[in-house]
Amino acid sequence: MNTPHILAFSLLGLSTQAFAAPTAYIEPPMVSVPGGEFQMGGGKAYGGDASPAPESLPIHKVKLKAFKLAKYEVTVAEFRRFVEATGYKAPDKCIHQPIQGWFGQGATPGSWDKNELTDSEFQPTVCVGWAGADAYAQWLSQQTGKSYRLPTEAEWEYVASAGRGKPGFPFGEDLDEKRICEYANVSDQSAEHAGMVRYGATYTGFMGGISDCDDGAGFASIVGMYKPNPLGIHDLIGNASEYLQDCWVENYEGAPADGSARKTGDCQMRVLRGGAWHWRGNSVTMRGAMPLDWVGVIEGFRLAQSLDGPADLHASPTAQAFEKQLARVQAVERARRKSLQPFPQPPQGLQLTQSLADPAKPGAVQLSWSASAEPTVLGYHVYRSDSLGGDFTRIASDVKELRYVDKSSPARKHRYAVVAANRDRFSGFSAPVLTADQVHPVPGLIQAEDFNQMQQVTVGKVAPGEDQEDAHGQGGLNLTGPTGMAKDSWTEYSIDVARSGNYRLSYRVASKEGSEGLELSLDGQTVATQAAPSSGGNKVWQTVIAPAPLRLEAGRHVLRIRSLAEGWKLNWFEISAAE
C-alpha cells in the first residue's frame, strides 16, 4: 500500500509569506447579496424525517436588507495575520484528536494552527471558539474601516437557500445524497477511509453513516474546492460548521422579522449552521448551537459585511492576492485527488464457519469471500467488532488469499467484515457476518456486552479512571451512551438454567444522578424492575442486589434487559442461587 496516497486530505502547509500584500490583514473575497424576502424555517429534520424539526418552527417571513457574505470560510492564513498583528491568545486546547469512537477524549493540547486535523493554510480555521471568531471580525473591521461581522442566522439561511426560501440543500433536493459530494465536504467515502486509516474510526452505525459518494477530502478541505451555490458562495454545507451572531433559542417564536441577529435567549450558546465534514449533508434549515466555552476542530466561521451605502463591487487588493494563491493551491489539490485510484467495490460472498466445542469458550473462526473482479485490487483487510454492537477494528491487513482464520475470536457474539484494497484506497465494508449466539449457564455472571440481540445500544470501552470497571476481571466493556443507556434500548441473552428454583439477581451499575434503571423480562414476560441508584458518578460503579428472588425453571430461556430511562450504565449482571 502506498501510504502517502492513503490520506484523503491536503498535505499543503503553505506560508502566508506567499502573499505580496501591503497590509497586515487579508480581506475576504465577498459576494453582494441583494435584499429580499423569504420564508425562514421548516424543512426536513436530520435523516430525512417527513416532519420539520421543532427547532426550525414556526415558519416565518423575513425581510432582509442587502449585505455581503464571504465566498469562503475564514482560513488559517487569514487568522494567522490577526494573531501575528495583535498577539491574540487563542485557546491552546481543543476537541481535535479522533479515536476509535471519534471525538471521545475531551480537549487536549492543540490550537488553530497546530491540531491533529489541520495541515494547510487554506483550510478553515478551527479551534478558536465563538469568541475567537468574533474577535477576528472586530479586528478586521478596525483595520479596514468596514463593518465586518459574523452573519446572522437569517442571513445565513437566506444565502444557503439562494433566496428560494425552500428547504433542502443549496443546490436543490438530493435525498439519496448521490450529488452532494459535488458541492460539499461531508462524511462520505473519503471520510470513512481517512478515519479508518488514521484512527480506526468508522462511520458505520454512527450518526446516519456516510453519503454514498466521494468528495475527495477525509477531514476539512481547502476552501472553495466544491461547486458554489447559485450566488457564488462555497462550503455553506459541510467542511466546517459556521458560528453565527445569534444567541440560541429552541424555536423561532418571537424571532426578528428583519434578518437581524437574535440577542435574547441563551447567549451562553451561539448558533451554528451548515454541518461539517464529520456529518452527512445538513439541509439549509437545520439548526445547532454550541456553548461559548466550546473549542473544537469542526467549528469555524465566515464573515458578513453590513452595507452603509451602495455595495462596492471591486475586490480589495488583498482579496485578489488571496484568491490567486488559493487557485494555485486548489489546482495542486485537484491534481492529487485526480491521481488517486477510485474506491473499489466491497467484497461479496463473505461467509463464516465457526468451531464451538464449548459455547462458553472462544473458538477459531474461518472467513471466506469471493474474489474481486477489479484488476486494481491488491488484497483485503479483515475487521472484527468487540461485540455485536461494537466498532470494527482491523485484525488483518493485505490478505492475499480469499480466506482468513481468526484464532483469537472472543466468546461473545460479534461481527466480521472484509474490505478490498487497491494502491491508494480500500472499499467500504462487505455485508457483515455474525458468530453464533452465546449461551450463558445459570447460575453465573454475564457481562452486559455478551448479548445476542440488541436495539439502540452503545458498547463502550473502559475509560481511564473508572472505578472497578470489571470487578470480576473480565470484559473491559459496558453498555453506555452520551447520557447513559438510551431509554427503551434493550439487549437479549440466551441463558441455560441448570435447576429449577429461586435465584437472586445483582447488577453492576454506574449513575451520577440515579435512574429508573431496567426492566427484566423472561421469554417475553416482564418479571422484575430495578432502579439504578446514584453511585457517585458515571465512572463510579456499584453492585445493586435485587430485593426479591426470581423463580426460574430449568432449561433454555431468552432474557431481555430494557432501559427504562437514561442516566445509567450497566457493566454486568449475575444470577445466583437464592439462599
N, C-alpha and C positions, 0 to 999 in steps of 0.2 A: 504494500500500500504506500502511496506517495503522500506522506503526512502533510507537506506544505499545501497540497491541494484539498485536504480534507476539510479544513475550517472554512465555512461559507460566510466569511465576513472579511472586511478590508484589512490589509496589513500596512496601510499607509499612515505613517506618523510624520506628517509634514509640518514644517515650522512656519509660523506666521511671518517670519522674515522674508518669505517669498513675496509678500505684498510690498510694492513700492509706494506705499501710501504716505501722504504728507502729514497725517494726523495720528493721534494715539488710539483712535477708535475706528471701527468699521461700521458704517451704516448698512442696515439690511436692505436688500432689494425688496421693494414694496410693490403692491398691486392696489390700484384705486378701486374701491368698492362703492358703486353708486347707492344712494339711499333707496329705500323701498319698504314695502310691507310684506309680511309673510306670517303663516300660521305656525307658531312655535310649539313643539312638543308632540306627543303621540308616538306613533311608530311601534315597531315590534320590540319586545323585550329581548334580552340576550338569549341566544339559542333558537330564535325563530318562533317564540310563542305567538299565538294569534292575537292575544290581547296586549295593549300597551302596558309598559311598566308603570306602576303607580307614581313613581317619582317624575315621570315625564308628562303628568297631567296636572291641571286641565290644559287642553289645547287652547291657546290664546293668541290673539292678534298682536303683533309687534310692529311698530313703525320706526325705522332707523334713519339717522342722518348718514350722509356719505362719510366714509373713513378710509383708511388704508390698512392693509394687512400684509405682513411679511410673506414672501413667497416660500420661505424655508423656516424650519425651526432654528433657533439660535445655536450656533456651532461652538465647539471647543475653541476654535481660532478666534471667534468674536469675544467670547467670555474671557479668554486669556488677556486680551487688551485691557479689559476692565480691571482684572486682578493686578496686572503689572502697573497700571496707571494709578491705582488707588491703594494697593496693599490690602484689598478686601480679604477678610478672614473667612473663607468658605469652610463648610464643615469638613472635618478630616475623618469622619466615619460615615459609612453609607451601607445600605442594604444592597450588596452588589456581588456577592460570591455564591453562585448557584451550587447546590449539592444535589444528591440523587433525588430528593424531594423538592427541588427548585429552591426558592429563597427561604430556607429554614434556619439560618444561622443567626439572624439578627444583624445589627450594624457591626461592621468590622472595619479596621483601618482601610481607608480608600477615599478618594476625593474626585472632583470634577475632571482632573487631568491624570489621575493615577488610580484607576479602578480596574476590576477584573475584565470588564467587557468593552472598555473604550480604548481604541488604538489608532484613531485617526483624528486629525484636527478638524475634519469636516463631518464628523458625526455630531448628533445633537449633544449639547452639554447637559449633563445629568448630575446627580449627587449634589445639587445646590439647594433643594427645597424651594418652597414658595418664596421665602424671604430673599434668597439669592436671585431669583428671577425678578422680583420686584425691585431690588436694589440695582440690578443691571439696567432696568428700564429707566429708573430715575437718573442714573449716571449718564446714560446716553442722551437723555433729554437735556441735561445740564450742559453737556459738551456741544450739542448741535443747535440748541435753542428750539427744538421741535418737540411736539407733545407725544413722545413715545411712552407706551404703557402696555400692560397686559390686556388682551382682548376681554370684552365682556362675554358672558355666556350666550346672550342673544346674538351678538356679532359673530361668534364662532359658529353657531348653528346655522345662521343665515348664509354664511360663506360656504360652509361644508355642504349645504344642500343647494348651493349655487342659486340661492334666491327662490328656489322652487317651492319651499315650504312643504316638501313631501318627505316622508320617512324613507329610509334606505341608505344606500351608500352615495357618496358624492358623484359617482359615475352611473347611478341607476341601480335598480334591483339586481341582486346576484345571489339568490337564495341558496344555491348549492356551492357558492364560493369557488367557482372554477376560474373566474376572471379577476378576482380581487388581487392576485399577485402582479397583474399588470400595473396596478395603481397604488399598491400599499405593501409595506413590510409588516407582515403579520406572522402568527405561528403557522408555519407551512412545512413543506418537506425539508427545506434547508434548515429551519429552526429545529425540527426534530433531529436531523442529522448532527448539527453542531452541538446540541445539548447532550446527545448520546456520546459523541466523541470526547468531549471535554469533561463531562460531569456524570455520565451515565444517567442523565435526567431525561425521561421520556414524557411526551405529551399524551401518551396512551392512557386514557382514563382520567386525564387532567383537564378540567375546565372546557370540556367540549372537544378535546383533541385538536387536530390541525385542519387547515384548509387544504383541499386536495389539489395543490398547485405548487409552483416553485418560484419564489420571488428573489432568490439568489443570495439572501442575507440570513445568517444564522442568528445574529443578535441585532443591535442597532446598525442601521445602514448609513453610509454617506448620504447627506440630504439631497433631495431632488433627483434621485435615481429612477423614480417611477413617474408614470403619466400624471400630469396635473389635473385638477378638477376643471370644469368649464371656465372658471375665472382665471386660470393660470396659476393656481396655488398648489403646492406639493405637500404630501405627507400629512394631510389632515387626519386621515385614518391610518393607524399603525405607526411604526417607528418609535416615537416617544409619546407618552401621554402628555397633554399640554395643560399647564397651570393657567387658570383664568383669574380675573379680578374677584369674582363673586364669592360671597360667603355662602355656605351650604344651607339650603332649606330642603326638606324632604319632598316637596312638590312645588307646583307653580302657583299656589294660592297667593294672591297679592303680589305677583311678580311685576316688575316695571313693564310698562307698555311702550316705552320709548327707546328700548335697547340699551339702557344704562345698566351698570353693574348693581347687583343686589347687595346692599350694605347692612341688611338686617339678617337675623337668623344666627347660626352658629359660625361666628367669624374666626373661631379657632380651627375651623375646617374650611378649605378652599376647593372650589370646583375644579375637576379635571375632566378633559374631554378627549375623545379620539382613539382610545385604546393604546396599544403598543405592539412591538414586535413579539411580545410574550403572550398575546391573546389573539384569538380569531377575530375577524373583522367586526368592529363595532358599527352599528348604524349611527347616523348623524344625530339621532335623538337620545342616544344612551348617555346617562349621566353618571358621574362618580365624584369622589372627593377624598382628600387626604388631610390629616391634621398639619398644623403649621410646623410641628417639630419632626415631621416625617422627612427623611432624606433617603432617596432610593435611586437605583440605576435605571428605572423605567420611566421616570418622570422628568420631562424637560419643559420647554416653553417656546413660544414665538411672540413677536411684538405686533402691536397695533399702533396706529398713529391717528390722533384726532386732527381734524382739519378746521382751522380757524378761518380759512378763506378758500379760494379755488385750489384744487389739487395741483401740485407741481408734478408734471408728467415726466420730468427728467430725473434719471437716477443720479445719485451723488457719485463723485469720482471713486470714493472708497467702495461703494456698492458695485460699481463697474469692475474695479480691480478684483474684488472678491468673486464675482461671477466668472471672470476669465480663468482665475485659478481653480475654481470649483469645476469648471467644464473640463479642464485638463485632468483633474483627479477622477472625475466621473468616467472619462474615457479610459483611463487605466483600469478602473474597477470593472467597467463593462467588458473590456478585453479579457480580464481574468475570469469573470463569470462565464464568458462565452467559451473559454478554453476547457472548462470542466466537462467531463463526460456526463450525460444525463443520468438521472437516478434509474437504476434497474428496477424491474418489477419484483414484487415479493415472491419468494419460492412458493411452489404449490405442492400439495400432497403430503404435508407433514403428518407423520404417524408416530405413535408411541407404543412401545412394548415394555411392560414392567414385570419384574420378578419379585413377588411378595410371598416369601415363605412364612413371614410373620408380619401381619398388618401393622403392628406397633413399632416395627423397626424399619430403617431405611433400606432400600434395595436398589440395584442397578436399574437405570432407565435407558433404553435404547431408542434413539430417534432416527428416522429415515425420511427422505424427501425426494422429490423429482428434480432432475437437472434443469437448470435454467437454459432457455433457448437463445439467450442473448450472448453473442460471442465475446462481449467485453467483460462478462462476469469472470472473476479470477478465483473466487472462493466464497465461503459462507461464514457468518458469525452466528453463534448459538447463545440464546438468552434464557435465563430462568428467573422466576419470581421467588421471593422468600416464602410467600404464601399464596393462596388463591387470589387474594386481592392486592398483593404487594407489587412493587415496582419491578420491572425487568432489570436484571444485571447480566452483563456479558460474562459467560463462563468459558467460551472458546472462540478463538479468532482464526480467520483464514483457513478454515477447514476445507480441504480439497476433495475429500470423499463426500458421498451423499448419505452419510450416516455419522452418528456420534453417540458414544456411550458415556453417560453421566454416572460415575461410580460413587459420587458423594451426594446422591439425591436425599433430601430431607424426608423424614417420615410423613410430615403433614401433606395434605393435598396441595399441589402447586401447579404452575403452568410453565410451558416452554414455547418459544418461538424462534424462528430462524430468519436471517436476512441474507440477501445476495449482495456481494461487494464487487465493485469494479475498481479501476485505478484511483478514482477520486472520491467515490461516494458509495453508500450502501442503501439498499431498499428499505421500505417500511417493513413492519413485522409480517410474517406469514400468519395465517389463521392459527391461533394458539391451540395447543393440545394439553389435556389435563391428566394428571395422575389419578389413580383410583381413590375412592372415598376411604378415609381413615376411620377405623372403628376403635372406640375407646373402651377399655374394660372398666367396669364399675364393681366394687369401689375403686377410686383412683382420682388423680389430679389431671385436669385437662387445661392445657394452655389455650387462652382465648383465641389465639390466631390459628388454632388447629381445627378449623371448621371445614365443612364440605360444601356448604352453600351460604350465600350472604346477599344482602342488599344494602347499598349506600354505606358500606363500612370502610373506614380508613385504617390500614395497618401501619403502625408507627414503630420505629426502632427506639432502642434505649437512648435516652437523652443524657448528656453529661450532667451529673449532679443528682440524678434521680435516686431516691431512697429505696433500696431493696427492690429494685425493678423486678427481679425474679428470685423470690425467697427460696425457691426450690432449685435454683441454679440451672434453669432450662430456658429455652425460648429466646429471650432478648427482644421480644416484640410485644406490642399491646394493641388493643383496639382504642382508637383515639380520633382526633379531628381538630379543626380550628378552635372549637369551644367544647371539646369532648365528643363523645359519640353523638351522631345526629339522631334527632327524635325519629322514632319509628324505624330506624335501621335495625337489622337483625342478622344473626348468624345461626346456622344449624349444625348439629353434631350428631353422629351416629354413636350410640352407646350400647354396650352389651352387658346387661346386668347378670351377675353370676348367680345370685339367690334372691328370691322374693323377700321383702322385708322393709323396714323403716330405715331411711337414710337421712343424714344431715348434710346440708349444703353450706359451703363457705365460699366467699368471693374476695379476690384481691383487687381493691378499687382505689382510685385517687380522685379527689374532687376538692376544688378550692372553696366553693360556696355550699356544696351539698346538692343533691339532685333526687328526683323521684326514683331514679335508678332503673330497674329492669323488671320485665315480666318474663316468667319462665313457663313454657308450655311443653307438653309431652304428647307426641303423636297428635298434635293439633288441638289439644285441650289445655287451657290455662290451669296451672297447678300452684303457682306461687308468684308473689311480687316481693321485691326487696329494694328499699331505699338505699342510696349511696350517701352516707354521711360526709360532712366536711372532714377531710383528712389533714387539712392544714395547707393544701396546695396541690396543684396539678402534677407535681413531681414527687409528692409525698404519698406513700402507699400504706393502706390499712386493710387488714383482713376483717371482713364482716361475716358473722355467722348467722344464718337464718334462724329465727326463734323457734319455728315449728318443724318437726321432721316431715319427710316426704315419703309416701308409700310408693315403692317401685316393684313391679313384677319382673320375674326372671325373663331374660330374652333380649332381643334387639329392639331398640326404640330410637325415634328421632326427637332430639331435644332442641328447642329453639329458645334463644335469648333475644328479647326485643327491648330496645332502649325506649323508656317512657318519656325521657326528656334529655336535653343537652346538659353539659356541665360535669361530666364524669368520664373516667376511663376504666377499662377492665383489663387486667393482666392475666388472671387465671381463675378457675373455679374448681372446687374439689367436692366430690360426692363420697362420703364416708359412711360406714355403718353407724346407726344411732345406738347409743349405749342403753 
